[in-house]
Amino acid sequence: MVLDIWKQIKKREFAPVYLLYGTEAFLINETKQLLLNTVLNEEEKDFNFSTYDLTETPIDAALEDAETLPFFGEKKVIFLHNPSFLTAEKTKEKIDHNIAKFEAYLKEPAPYTVLVISAPYEKLDERKKITKQIKRTAQIVEAKRLNEYELKNWIKDRAKGNGIVFAPDALELLITLVGTNMFMLTNEVDKLALYAAEEKQIDSALVEKLVARSLEQNIFTLIEKVVQRKLEDALRIYYDLLKQNEEPIKILALLAGQFRLIYQVKELSRKGYGQQQIAGYLKTHPFRVKLAAGQANKFTDEELTNLMTLLADADYQMKTGGMNKSLLVEMLLFKLKR
């Protein structure tokens, strides 16, 4: 687990080779920065840190650097970006990489070099010899979405680093309001920690006061108001979004996406799928599935089928008709309430 590897790095327990792969860019970036800032001090970075884009530079050059002793220091850090030879993807790059030399390096990596391979790909080609060897040799950081438990632990650790603790209900509310985007969560946690520097605790009232709602969260709240048959509140949220210059067509698309998720979660739950299985099948975060499952229980199958038809009709009219787009969504909300 990536959080465990971060703890090892903070203890200055370094592996000679790291493989960071996956599509969660935040985890890749955080791991790289943690390694760089822990292995080297500021003065050493000028002499003992190098980065190579393997779409432009052959790996031979990077390996020569890795095998060269550090200058004024005990360690050096080298980042290798975009190793497309680890995937099955076809690329147009004309760089000729000496993979045999890389394989030889992996068998005896330089003890004074921390080699960090950054591969922002969903999958690696497990059939390739070099992929198998890296996985045997390197410390692996799989940069995939954190589940709800891991996400909450990460938030608590980040707050703890600022000397702050989260009240349990505040932590739940933060994820509900912001979503699971780790870049956005980082900004909000750091902002809350700064504000709560004296109290040393973040409660739900502070989260409610300071945290900015994402567009997706506003849509989720809007749907909650529709579920509760509170049309006036739903319309107020919609009008606020228009004042913020959000496009009606985008609002409609997010409404349709959320109702589609609710429909799918309800159907898959009926078939016996658990929330984690549903998240994997739909390729969405388990926390979104959890929220959608709560909303799905408030609709009958007939209501959801009717809602999907209304949304499809509104989408068609918005893209082909001459009706005012903002009025079209407003009329849709009136129909959704029924």
ZADO-1210 file (C-alpha; in nm, 4 decimals, padded with zeros to 6 digits):
<atoms>
<atom x="00.0000" y="00.0000" z="00.0000" code="MET" pos="1"/>
<atom x="00.1329" y="00.3420" z="-00.0973" code="VAL" pos="2"/>
<atom x="00.0811" y="00.4920" z="00.2519" code="LEU" pos="3"/>
<atom x="00.3029" y="00.2199" z="00.4032" code="ASP" pos="4"/>
<atom x="00.5769" y="00.2919" z="00.1491" code="ILE" pos="5"/>
<atom x="00.5568" y="00.6619" z="00.2351" code="TRP" pos="6"/>
<atom x="00.6149" y="00.5727" z="00.6006" code="LYS" pos="7"/>
<atom x="00.9270" y="00.3735" z="00.5056" code="GLN" pos="8"/>
<atom x="01.0612" y="00.6655" z="00.3022" code="ILE" pos="9"/>
<atom x="01.0054" y="00.9049" z="00.5929" code="LYS" pos="10"/>
<atom x="01.2105" y="00.6668" z="00.8081" code="LYS" pos="11"/>
<atom x="01.4850" y="00.6957" z="00.5428" code="ARG" pos="12"/>
<atom x="01.4476" y="00.3313" z="00.4443" code="GLU" pos="13"/>
<atom x="01.5150" y="00.3625" z="00.0702" code="PHE" pos="14"/>
<atom x="01.4942" y="00.0992" z="-00.2023" code="ALA" pos="15"/>
<atom x="01.7486" y="00.1251" z="-00.4883" code="PRO" pos="16"/>
<atom x="01.4678" y="00.1157" z="-00.7491" code="VAL" pos="17"/>
<atom x="01.1064" y="00.2334" z="-00.7350" code="TYR" pos="18"/>
<atom x="00.8365" y="00.1659" z="-00.9927" code="LEU" pos="19"/>
<atom x="00.5447" y="00.4093" z="-00.9760" code="LEU" pos="20"/>
<atom x="00.2655" y="00.3098" z="-01.2113" code="TYR" pos="21"/>
<atom x="-00.1048" y="00.3830" z="-01.2454" code="GLY" pos="22"/>
<atom x="-00.3382" y="00.6658" z="-01.3373" code="THR" pos="23"/>
<atom x="-00.3680" y="00.8436" z="-01.0005" code="GLU" pos="24"/>
<atom x="-00.1300" y="01.1294" z="-01.0806" code="ALA" pos="25"/>
<atom x="-00.1420" y="01.2706" z="-00.7280" code="PHE" pos="26"/>
<atom x="00.0063" y="00.9554" z="-00.5730" code="LEU" pos="27"/>
<atom x="00.2855" y="00.9430" z="-00.8320" code="ILE" pos="28"/>
<atom x="00.3735" y="01.3098" z="-00.7817" code="ASN" pos="29"/>
<atom x="00.3610" y="01.2869" z="-00.4022" code="GLU" pos="30"/>
<atom x="00.5850" y="00.9800" z="-00.3967" code="THR" pos="31"/>
<atom x="00.8421" y="01.1435" z="-00.6254" code="LYS" pos="32"/>
<atom x="00.8521" y="01.4628" z="-00.4207" code="GLN" pos="33"/>
<atom x="00.8734" y="01.2715" z="-00.0922" code="LEU" pos="34"/>
<atom x="01.1677" y="01.0683" z="-00.2210" code="LEU" pos="35"/>
<atom x="01.3471" y="01.3710" z="-00.3616" code="LEU" pos="36"/>
<atom x="01.3036" y="01.5811" z="-00.0474" code="ASN" pos="37"/>
<atom x="01.3917" y="01.2967" z="00.1919" code="THR" pos="38"/>
<atom x="01.6929" y="01.1505" z="00.0100" code="VAL" pos="39"/>
<atom x="01.8554" y="01.4862" z="-00.0744" code="LEU" pos="40"/>
<atom x="01.8837" y="01.8190" z="00.1009" code="ASN" pos="41"/>
<atom x="01.8452" y="02.1447" z="-00.0932" code="GLU" pos="42"/>
<atom x="02.2186" y="02.1846" z="-00.1653" code="GLU" pos="43"/>
<atom x="02.2515" y="01.8267" z="-00.2918" code="GLU" pos="44"/>
<atom x="01.9636" y="01.8593" z="-00.5395" code="LYS" pos="45"/>
<atom x="02.1704" y="02.0843" z="-00.7697" code="ASP" pos="46"/>
<atom x="02.4355" y="01.8153" z="-00.8110" code="PHE" pos="47"/>
<atom x="02.2712" y="01.4804" z="-00.7391" code="ASN" pos="48"/>
<atom x="01.9263" y="01.4967" z="-00.8971" code="PHE" pos="49"/>
<atom x="01.8523" y="01.4186" z="-01.2626" code="SER" pos="50"/>
<atom x="01.5359" y="01.3574" z="-01.4615" code="THR" pos="51"/>
<atom x="01.5012" y="01.1870" z="-01.7999" code="TYR" pos="52"/>
<atom x="01.2064" y="01.1667" z="-02.0383" code="ASP" pos="53"/>
<atom x="01.2446" y="00.8294" z="-02.2062" code="LEU" pos="54"/>
<atom x="01.0442" y="00.9451" z="-02.5064" code="THR" pos="55"/>
<atom x="01.3361" y="01.1769" z="-02.5843" code="GLU" pos="56"/>
<atom x="01.6423" y="01.0167" z="-02.4219" code="THR" pos="57"/>
<atom x="01.7691" y="00.6570" z="-02.4475" code="PRO" pos="58"/>
<atom x="01.7792" y="00.4750" z="-02.1178" code="ILE" pos="59"/>
<atom x="02.1532" y="00.4158" z="-02.1677" code="ASP" pos="60"/>
<atom x="02.2228" y="00.7804" z="-02.0773" code="ALA" pos="61"/>
<atom x="02.0164" y="00.7569" z="-01.7607" code="ALA" pos="62"/>
<atom x="02.1917" y="00.4346" z="-01.6562" code="LEU" pos="63"/>
<atom x="02.5356" y="00.5884" z="-01.7072" code="GLU" pos="64"/>
<atom x="02.4249" y="00.8677" z="-01.4752" code="ASP" pos="65"/>
<atom x="02.2913" y="00.6150" z="-01.2228" code="ALA" pos="66"/>
<atom x="02.6247" y="00.4319" z="-01.2167" code="GLU" pos="67"/>
<atom x="02.8253" y="00.7528" z="-01.1652" code="THR" pos="68"/>
<atom x="02.9150" y="00.8321" z="-00.8038" code="LEU" pos="69"/>
<atom x="02.7250" y="01.1218" z="-00.6432" code="PRO" pos="70"/>
<atom x="02.8920" y="01.4607" z="-00.6227" code="PHE" pos="71"/>
<atom x="02.9235" y="01.6072" z="-00.2709" code="PHE" pos="72"/>
<atom x="02.6852" y="01.3636" z="-00.1069" code="GLY" pos="73"/>
<atom x="02.6083" y="01.0014" z="-00.0285" code="GLU" pos="74"/>
<atom x="02.3054" y="00.9531" z="-00.2551" code="LYS" pos="75"/>
<atom x="02.1675" y="01.0629" z="-00.5884" code="LYS" pos="76"/>
<atom x="01.8107" y="01.0549" z="-00.7207" code="VAL" pos="77"/>
<atom x="01.7176" y="00.9874" z="-01.0826" code="ILE" pos="78"/>
<atom x="01.3666" y="01.0071" z="-01.2265" code="PHE" pos="79"/>
<atom x="01.2814" y="00.8125" z="-01.5424" code="LEU" pos="80"/>
<atom x="00.9564" y="00.9306" z="-01.7031" code="HIS" pos="81"/>
<atom x="00.7351" y="00.7614" z="-01.9651" code="ASN" pos="82"/>
<atom x="00.8946" y="00.4141" z="-02.0017" code="PRO" pos="83"/>
<atom x="00.6555" y="00.3102" z="-02.2803" code="SER" pos="84"/>
<atom x="00.8610" y="-00.0067" z="-02.3377" code="PHE" pos="85"/>
<atom x="00.6921" y="-00.1446" z="-02.0232" code="LEU" pos="86"/>
<atom x="00.3505" y="-00.1348" z="-02.1904" code="THR" pos="87"/>
<atom x="00.1859" y="-00.2894" z="-02.4917" code="ALA" pos="88"/>
<atom x="00.1114" y="00.0573" z="-02.6297" code="GLU" pos="89"/>
<atom x="00.2408" y="00.1408" z="-02.9737" code="LYS" pos="90"/>
<atom x="00.4285" y="00.4697" z="-02.9820" code="THR" pos="91"/>
<atom x="00.5794" y="00.6827" z="-03.2575" code="LYS" pos="92"/>
<atom x="00.9005" y="00.7524" z="-03.0670" code="GLU" pos="93"/>
<atom x="01.2218" y="00.6679" z="-03.2491" code="LYS" pos="94"/>
<atom x="01.4381" y="00.6260" z="-02.9406" code="ILE" pos="95"/>
<atom x="01.6342" y="00.2999" z="-02.9305" code="ASP" pos="96"/>
<atom x="01.6571" y="00.1800" z="-02.5706" code="HIS" pos="97"/>
<atom x="01.9201" y="-00.0718" z="-02.4638" code="ASN" pos="98"/>
<atom x="01.6862" y="-00.2945" z="-02.2633" code="ILE" pos="99"/>
<atom x="01.9592" y="-00.5554" z="-02.2062" code="ALA" pos="100"/>
<atom x="02.1676" y="-00.2932" z="-02.0270" code="LYS" pos="101"/>
<atom x="01.8669" y="-00.1987" z="-01.8160" code="PHE" pos="102"/>
<atom x="01.8127" y="-00.5646" z="-01.7234" code="GLU" pos="103"/>
<atom x="02.1778" y="-00.5909" z="-01.6192" code="ALA" pos="104"/>
<atom x="02.1450" y="-00.2770" z="-01.4025" code="TYR" pos="105"/>
<atom x="01.8392" y="-00.4143" z="-01.2273" code="LEU" pos="106"/>
<atom x="02.0359" y="-00.7253" z="-01.1269" code="LYS" pos="107"/>
<atom x="02.2956" y="-00.5045" z="-00.9514" code="GLU" pos="108"/>
<atom x="02.1556" y="-00.1530" z="-00.8973" code="PRO" pos="109"/>
<atom x="02.3997" y="00.1103" z="-00.7763" code="ALA" pos="110"/>
<atom x="02.3762" y="00.1286" z="-00.3940" code="PRO" pos="111"/>
<atom x="02.4212" y="00.5070" z="-00.3953" code="TYR" pos="112"/>
<atom x="02.1402" y="00.5777" z="-00.6479" code="THR" pos="113"/>
<atom x="01.7645" y="00.5891" z="-00.5941" code="VAL" pos="114"/>
<atom x="01.6186" y="00.5194" z="-00.9395" code="LEU" pos="115"/>
<atom x="01.2513" y="00.6182" z="-00.9717" code="VAL" pos="116"/>
<atom x="01.0595" y="00.4889" z="-01.2739" code="ILE" pos="117"/>
<atom x="00.7406" y="00.6888" z="-01.3316" code="SER" pos="118"/>
<atom x="00.4944" y="00.5004" z="-01.5546" code="ALA" pos="119"/>
<atom x="00.1550" y="00.6788" z="-01.5720" code="PRO" pos="120"/>
<atom x="-00.0183" y="00.3832" z="-01.7357" code="TYR" pos="121"/>
<atom x="-00.3206" y="00.1856" z="-01.6192" code="GLU" pos="122"/>
<atom x="-00.1546" y="-00.1453" z="-01.7066" code="LYS" pos="123"/>
<atom x="00.1944" y="-00.2746" z="-01.7760" code="LEU" pos="124"/>
<atom x="00.2725" y="-00.5518" z="-02.0234" code="ASP" pos="125"/>
<atom x="00.3256" y="-00.8452" z="-01.7895" code="GLU" pos="126"/>
<atom x="00.4435" y="-01.0630" z="-02.0786" code="ARG" pos="127"/>
<atom x="00.7653" y="-00.8651" z="-02.1215" code="LYS" pos="128"/>
<atom x="01.0812" y="-00.9874" z="-01.9532" code="LYS" pos="129"/>
<atom x="01.1815" y="-00.6351" z="-01.8462" code="ILE" pos="130"/>
<atom x="00.8443" y="-00.5769" z="-01.6782" code="THR" pos="131"/>
<atom x="00.8748" y="-00.9007" z="-01.4835" code="LYS" pos="132"/>
<atom x="01.2282" y="-00.8154" z="-01.3771" code="GLN" pos="133"/>
<atom x="01.1374" y="-00.4651" z="-01.2591" code="ILE" pos="134"/>
<atom x="00.8493" y="-00.6045" z="-01.0573" code="LYS" pos="135"/>
<atom x="01.0871" y="-00.8525" z="-00.8922" code="ARG" pos="136"/>
<atom x="01.3524" y="-00.5905" z="-00.8206" code="THR" pos="137"/>
<atom x="01.1748" y="-00.2616" z="-00.7513" code="ALA" pos="138"/>
<atom x="00.9646" y="-00.1293" z="-00.4672" code="GLN" pos="139"/>
<atom x="00.6227" y="-00.1076" z="-00.6338" code="ILE" pos="140"/>
<atom x="00.3896" y="00.1871" z="-00.5864" code="VAL" pos="141"/>
<atom x="00.0599" y="00.1158" z="-00.7597" code="GLU" pos="142"/>
<atom x="-00.0985" y="00.4571" z="-00.8096" code="ALA" pos="143"/>
<atom x="-00.4640" y="00.3600" z="-00.8135" code="LYS" pos="144"/>
<atom x="-00.7652" y="00.5194" z="-00.6481" code="ARG" pos="145"/>
<atom x="-00.7620" y="00.4829" z="-00.2713" code="LEU" pos="146"/>
<atom x="-01.0656" y="00.3128" z="-00.1227" code="ASN" pos="147"/>
<atom x="-01.2717" y="00.5022" z="00.1346" code="GLU" pos="148"/>
<atom x="-01.0766" y="00.3635" z="00.4325" code="TYR" pos="149"/>
<atom x="-00.7394" y="00.4479" z="00.2737" code="GLU" pos="150"/>
<atom x="-00.8601" y="00.7911" z="00.1661" code="LEU" pos="151"/>
<atom x="-00.9728" y="00.8787" z="00.5170" code="LYS" pos="152"/>
<atom x="-00.6421" y="00.7583" z="00.6628" code="ASN" pos="153"/>
<atom x="-00.4512" y="00.9685" z="00.4120" code="TRP" pos="154"/>
<atom x="-00.6555" y="01.2795" z="00.5011" code="ILE" pos="155"/>
<atom x="-00.5979" y="01.2182" z="00.8732" code="LYS" pos="156"/>
<atom x="-00.2238" y="01.1725" z="00.8159" code="ASP" pos="157"/>
<atom x="-00.2028" y="01.4940" z="00.6145" code="ARG" pos="158"/>
<atom x="-00.3891" y="01.6855" z="00.8852" code="ALA" pos="159"/>
<atom x="-00.1713" y="01.5244" z="01.1530" code="LYS" pos="160"/>
<atom x="00.1351" y="01.6529" z="00.9680" code="GLY" pos="161"/>
<atom x="-00.0040" y="02.0021" z="01.0311" code="ASN" pos="162"/>
<atom x="-00.0726" y="01.9239" z="01.3978" code="GLY" pos="163"/>
<atom x="-00.4486" y="01.8983" z="01.3392" code="ILE" pos="164"/>
<atom x="-00.7069" y="01.6246" z="01.3965" code="VAL" pos="165"/>
<atom x="-01.0403" y="01.5711" z="01.2209" code="PHE" pos="166"/>
<atom x="-01.3627" y="01.4980" z="01.4031" code="ALA" pos="167"/>
<atom x="-01.5137" y="01.1811" z="01.2428" code="PRO" pos="168"/>
<atom x="-01.8246" y="01.3599" z="01.1128" code="ASP" pos="169"/>
<atom x="-01.6073" y="01.6387" z="00.9708" code="ALA" pos="170"/>
<atom x="-01.3998" y="01.3872" z="00.7767" code="LEU" pos="171"/>
<atom x="-01.7117" y="01.2302" z="00.6249" code="GLU" pos="172"/>
<atom x="-01.8545" y="01.5712" z="00.5356" code="LEU" pos="173"/>
<atom x="-01.5298" y="01.6816" z="00.3708" code="LEU" pos="174"/>
<atom x="-01.5297" y="01.3860" z="00.1295" code="ILE" pos="175"/>
<atom x="-01.9008" y="01.4319" z="00.0620" code="THR" pos="176"/>
<atom x="-01.8513" y="01.7993" z="-00.0281" code="LEU" pos="177"/>
<atom x="-01.5238" y="01.7792" z="-00.2193" code="VAL" pos="178"/>
<atom x="-01.5350" y="01.4312" z="-00.3686" code="GLY" pos="179"/>
<atom x="-01.2358" y="01.1998" z="-00.4026" code="THR" pos="180"/>
<atom x="-01.0025" y="01.4141" z="-00.6153" code="ASN" pos="181"/>
<atom x="-00.6816" y="01.4106" z="-00.4103" code="MET" pos="182"/>
<atom x="-00.5471" y="01.7376" z="-00.5505" code="PHE" pos="183"/>
<atom x="-00.8665" y="01.9180" z="-00.4416" code="MET" pos="184"/>
<atom x="-00.8712" y="01.7416" z="-00.1058" code="LEU" pos="185"/>
<atom x="-00.5110" y="01.8472" z="-00.0436" code="THR" pos="186"/>
<atom x="-00.5977" y="02.2138" z="-00.0968" code="ASN" pos="187"/>
<atom x="-00.9007" y="02.1925" z="00.1320" code="GLU" pos="188"/>
<atom x="-00.7221" y="02.0006" z="00.4107" code="VAL" pos="189"/>
<atom x="-00.4305" y="02.2454" z="00.4118" code="ASP" pos="190"/>
<atom x="-00.6708" y="02.5415" z="00.4147" code="LYS" pos="191"/>
<atom x="-00.8698" y="02.3948" z="00.7038" code="LEU" pos="192"/>
<atom x="-00.5511" y="02.3150" z="00.8976" code="ALA" pos="193"/>
<atom x="-00.4319" y="02.6726" z="00.8597" code="LEU" pos="194"/>
<atom x="-00.7639" y="02.8078" z="00.9853" code="TYR" pos="195"/>
<atom x="-00.7746" y="02.5635" z="01.2808" code="ALA" pos="196"/>
<atom x="-00.4121" y="02.6235" z="01.3855" code="ALA" pos="197"/>
<atom x="-00.5131" y="02.7388" z="01.7357" code="GLU" pos="198"/>
<atom x="-00.7979" y="02.4944" z="01.8081" code="GLU" pos="199"/>
<atom x="-00.5993" y="02.1980" z="01.6660" code="LYS" pos="200"/>
<atom x="-00.9252" y="02.0319" z="01.5587" code="GLN" pos="201"/>
<atom x="-01.1457" y="02.0461" z="01.2517" code="ILE" pos="202"/>
<atom x="-01.5170" y="01.9936" z="01.3146" code="ASP" pos="203"/>
<atom x="-01.8086" y="01.9683" z="01.0725" code="SER" pos="204"/>
<atom x="-01.9103" y="02.3323" z="01.1314" code="ALA" pos="205"/>
<atom x="-01.5700" y="02.4498" z="01.0078" code="LEU" pos="206"/>
<atom x="-01.5876" y="02.2217" z="00.7037" code="VAL" pos="207"/>
<atom x="-01.9365" y="02.3514" z="00.6248" code="GLU" pos="208"/>
<atom x="-01.8124" y="02.7089" z="00.6564" code="LYS" pos="209"/>
<atom x="-01.4880" y="02.6932" z="00.4586" code="LEU" pos="210"/>
<atom x="-01.4988" y="02.4111" z="00.2058" code="VAL" pos="211"/>
<atom x="-01.5928" y="02.5043" z="-00.1485" code="ALA" pos="212"/>
<atom x="-01.8533" y="02.2822" z="-00.3127" code="ARG" pos="213"/>
<atom x="-01.7563" y="02.1204" z="-00.6379" code="SER" pos="214"/>
<atom x="-02.0020" y="02.1345" z="-00.9265" code="LEU" pos="215"/>
<atom x="-02.0542" y="01.7598" z="-00.8883" code="GLU" pos="216"/>
<atom x="-02.1399" y="01.8053" z="-00.5197" code="GLN" pos="217"/>
<atom x="-02.3907" y="02.0787" z="-00.6022" code="ASN" pos="218"/>
<atom x="-02.5542" y="01.8399" z="-00.8493" code="ILE" pos="219"/>
<atom x="-02.5627" y="01.5683" z="-00.5818" code="PHE" pos="220"/>
<atom x="-02.7295" y="01.8093" z="-00.3362" code="THR" pos="221"/>
<atom x="-02.9723" y="01.9216" z="-00.6059" code="LEU" pos="222"/>
<atom x="-03.0769" y="01.5594" z="-00.6619" code="ILE" pos="223"/>
<atom x="-03.1170" y="01.5134" z="-00.2860" code="GLU" pos="224"/>
<atom x="-03.3616" y="01.8051" z="-00.2872" code="LYS" pos="225"/>
<atom x="-03.5505" y="01.6478" z="-00.5775" code="VAL" pos="226"/>
<atom x="-03.5684" y="01.3183" z="-00.3847" code="VAL" pos="227"/>
<atom x="-03.7070" y="01.5033" z="-00.0824" code="GLN" pos="228"/>
<atom x="-03.9608" y="01.6782" z="-00.3111" code="ARG" pos="229"/>
<atom x="-03.8105" y="02.0164" z="-00.2132" code="LYS" pos="230"/>
<atom x="-03.8399" y="02.1830" z="-00.5520" code="LEU" pos="231"/>
<atom x="-03.7797" y="02.5338" z="-00.4195" code="GLU" pos="232"/>
<atom x="-03.4432" y="02.4314" z="-00.2714" code="ASP" pos="233"/>
<atom x="-03.3486" y="02.2427" z="-00.5892" code="ALA" pos="234"/>
<atom x="-03.4269" y="02.5462" z="-00.8029" code="LEU" pos="235"/>
<atom x="-03.2267" y="02.7727" z="-00.5708" code="ARG" pos="236"/>
<atom x="-02.9194" y="02.5527" z="-00.6206" code="ILE" pos="237"/>
<atom x="-02.9776" y="02.5535" z="-00.9961" code="TYR" pos="238"/>
<atom x="-03.0091" y="02.9342" z="-01.0091" code="TYR" pos="239"/>
<atom x="-02.6890" y="02.9682" z="-00.8033" code="ASP" pos="240"/>
<atom x="-02.5061" y="02.7488" z="-01.0557" code="LEU" pos="241"/>
<atom x="-02.6280" y="02.9697" z="-01.3404" code="LEU" pos="242"/>
<atom x="-02.5029" y="03.2780" z="-01.1518" code="LYS" pos="243"/>
<atom x="-02.1630" y="03.1067" z="-01.1338" code="GLN" pos="244"/>
<atom x="-02.1716" y="03.0843" z="-01.5159" code="ASN" pos="245"/>
<atom x="-02.2134" y="02.7083" z="-01.5243" code="GLU" pos="246"/>
<atom x="-02.3522" y="02.6004" z="-01.8621" code="GLU" pos="247"/>
<atom x="-02.7023" y="02.4405" z="-01.8580" code="PRO" pos="248"/>
<atom x="-02.5811" y="02.1680" z="-02.0955" code="ILE" pos="249"/>
<atom x="-02.3055" y="02.0752" z="-01.8480" code="LYS" pos="250"/>
<atom x="-02.5519" y="02.0747" z="-01.5578" code="ILE" pos="251"/>
<atom x="-02.7855" y="01.8504" z="-01.7566" code="LEU" pos="252"/>
<atom x="-02.4993" y="01.6130" z="-01.8408" code="ALA" pos="253"/>
<atom x="-02.4030" y="01.5826" z="-01.4724" code="LEU" pos="254"/>
<atom x="-02.7646" y="01.5264" z="-01.3715" code="LEU" pos="255"/>
<atom x="-02.7935" y="01.2515" z="-01.6314" code="ALA" pos="256"/>
<atom x="-02.4627" y="01.0987" z="-01.5197" code="GLY" pos="257"/>
<atom x="-02.5679" y="01.0886" z="-01.1537" code="GLN" pos="258"/>
<atom x="-02.9099" y="00.9396" z="-01.2283" code="PHE" pos="259"/>
<atom x="-02.7457" y="00.6852" z="-01.4609" code="ARG" pos="260"/>
<atom x="-02.5120" y="00.5870" z="-01.1756" code="LEU" pos="261"/>
<atom x="-02.8071" y="00.5572" z="-00.9363" code="ILE" pos="262"/>
<atom x="-02.9896" y="00.3354" z="-01.1858" code="TYR" pos="263"/>
<atom x="-02.6843" y="00.1133" z="-01.2426" code="GLN" pos="264"/>
<atom x="-02.6080" y="00.0804" z="-00.8701" code="VAL" pos="265"/>
<atom x="-02.9678" y="-00.0165" z="-00.7962" code="LYS" pos="266"/>
<atom x="-02.9698" y="-00.2775" z="-01.0735" code="GLU" pos="267"/>
<atom x="-02.6319" y="-00.4289" z="-00.9796" code="LEU" pos="268"/>
<atom x="-02.7223" y="-00.4351" z="-00.6091" code="SER" pos="269"/>
<atom x="-03.0340" y="-00.6318" z="-00.6958" code="ARG" pos="270"/>
<atom x="-02.8108" y="-00.8865" z="-00.8708" code="LYS" pos="271"/>
<atom x="-02.6093" y="-00.9350" z="-00.5535" code="GLY" pos="272"/>
<atom x="-02.3038" y="-00.7201" z="-00.6272" code="TYR" pos="273"/>
<atom x="-02.1332" y="-00.5519" z="-00.3299" code="GLY" pos="274"/>
<atom x="-02.0363" y="-00.1837" z="-00.3392" code="GLN" pos="275"/>
<atom x="-01.6673" y="-00.2580" z="-00.4042" code="GLN" pos="276"/>
<atom x="-01.7604" y="-00.4913" z="-00.6923" code="GLN" pos="277"/>
<atom x="-01.9933" y="-00.2286" z="-00.8373" code="ILE" pos="278"/>
<atom x="-01.7193" y="00.0360" z="-00.8153" code="ALA" pos="279"/>
<atom x="-01.4800" y="-00.1902" z="-01.0053" code="GLY" pos="280"/>
<atom x="-01.7396" y="-00.2828" z="-01.2669" code="TYR" pos="281"/>
<atom x="-01.8435" y="00.0805" z="-01.3277" code="LEU" pos="282"/>
<atom x="-01.4861" y="00.2111" z="-01.2927" code="LYS" pos="283"/>
<atom x="-01.5823" y="00.4725" z="-01.0361" code="THR" pos="284"/>
<atom x="-01.4787" y="00.5438" z="-00.6775" code="HIS" pos="285"/>
<atom x="-01.6427" y="00.3275" z="-00.4073" code="PRO" pos="286"/>
<atom x="-01.7450" y="00.6425" z="-00.2184" code="PHE" pos="287"/>
<atom x="-01.9526" y="00.7580" z="-00.5163" code="ARG" pos="288"/>
<atom x="-02.1183" y="00.4163" z="-00.5251" code="VAL" pos="289"/>
<atom x="-02.1938" y="00.4426" z="-00.1526" code="LYS" pos="290"/>
<atom x="-02.3657" y="00.7791" z="-00.2011" code="LEU" pos="291"/>
<atom x="-02.5544" y="00.6597" z="-00.5092" code="ALA" pos="292"/>
<atom x="-02.6744" y="00.3502" z="-00.3229" code="ALA" pos="293"/>
<atom x="-02.8277" y="00.5740" z="-00.0560" code="GLY" pos="294"/>
<atom x="-03.0165" y="00.7694" z="-00.3234" code="GLN" pos="295"/>
<atom x="-03.1151" y="00.4573" z="-00.5185" code="ALA" pos="296"/>
<atom x="-03.3220" y="00.3322" z="-00.2240" code="ASN" pos="297"/>
<atom x="-03.5448" y="00.6397" z="-00.2555" code="LYS" pos="298"/>
<atom x="-03.6576" y="00.5603" z="-00.6124" code="PHE" pos="299"/>
<atom x="-03.8673" y="00.2784" z="-00.7520" code="THR" pos="300"/>
<atom x="-03.7570" y="00.1082" z="-01.0731" code="ASP" pos="301"/>
<atom x="-04.0434" y="00.2736" z="-01.2583" code="GLU" pos="302"/>
<atom x="-03.9445" y="00.6194" z="-01.1320" code="GLU" pos="303"/>
<atom x="-03.5828" y="00.5745" z="-01.2398" code="LEU" pos="304"/>
<atom x="-03.6836" y="00.4479" z="-01.5848" code="THR" pos="305"/>
<atom x="-03.9103" y="00.7495" z="-01.6279" code="ASN" pos="306"/>
<atom x="-03.6362" y="00.9860" z="-01.5087" code="LEU" pos="307"/>
<atom x="-03.3871" y="00.8459" z="-01.7588" code="MET" pos="308"/>
<atom x="-03.6421" y="00.9005" z="-02.0374" code="THR" pos="309"/>
<atom x="-03.7025" y="01.2605" z="-01.9281" code="LEU" pos="310"/>
<atom x="-03.3271" y="01.3286" z="-01.9181" code="LEU" pos="311"/>
<atom x="-03.2733" y="01.1755" z="-02.2628" code="ALA" pos="312"/>
<atom x="-03.5572" y="01.3868" z="-02.4062" code="ASP" pos="313"/>
<atom x="-03.4163" y="01.7024" z="-02.2481" code="ALA" pos="314"/>
<atom x="-03.0711" y="01.6259" z="-02.3873" code="ASP" pos="315"/>
<atom x="-03.2177" y="01.5769" z="-02.7357" code="TYR" pos="316"/>
<atom x="-03.4144" y="01.9026" z="-02.7172" code="GLN" pos="317"/>
<atom x="-03.1141" y="02.0962" z="-02.5873" code="MET" pos="318"/>
<atom x="-02.8957" y="01.9791" z="-02.8765" code="LYS" pos="319"/>
<atom x="-03.1526" y="02.0075" z="-03.1555" code="THR" pos="320"/>
<atom x="-03.4276" y="02.2475" z="-03.0490" code="GLY" pos="321"/>
<atom x="-03.4516" y="02.6216" z="-03.0240" code="GLY" pos="322"/>
<atom x="-03.5786" y="02.6360" z="-02.6639" code="MET" pos="323"/>
<atom x="-03.3858" y="02.8415" z="-02.4108" code="ASN" pos="324"/>
<atom x="-03.1372" y="02.5975" z="-02.2513" code="LYS" pos="325"/>
<atom x="-03.1636" y="02.7275" z="-01.8942" code="SER" pos="326"/>
<atom x="-03.5445" y="02.7165" z="-01.9153" code="LEU" pos="327"/>
<atom x="-03.5264" y="02.3609" z="-02.0438" code="LEU" pos="328"/>
<atom x="-03.3404" y="02.2413" z="-01.7326" code="VAL" pos="329"/>
<atom x="-03.5802" y="02.4374" z="-01.5114" code="GLU" pos="330"/>
<atom x="-03.8790" y="02.2619" z="-01.6732" code="MET" pos="331"/>
<atom x="-03.7014" y="01.9296" z="-01.6269" code="LEU" pos="332"/>
<atom x="-03.6680" y="01.9920" z="-01.2533" code="LEU" pos="333"/>
<atom x="-04.0420" y="02.0530" z="-01.2295" code="PHE" pos="334"/>
<atom x="-04.1018" y="01.7193" z="-01.4022" code="LYS" pos="335"/>
<atom x="-03.8522" y="01.5369" z="-01.1802" code="LEU" pos="336"/>
<atom x="-04.0420" y="01.6455" z="-00.8704" code="LYS" pos="337"/>
<atom x="-04.3616" y="01.4705" z="-00.9738" code="ARG" pos="338"/>
</atoms>
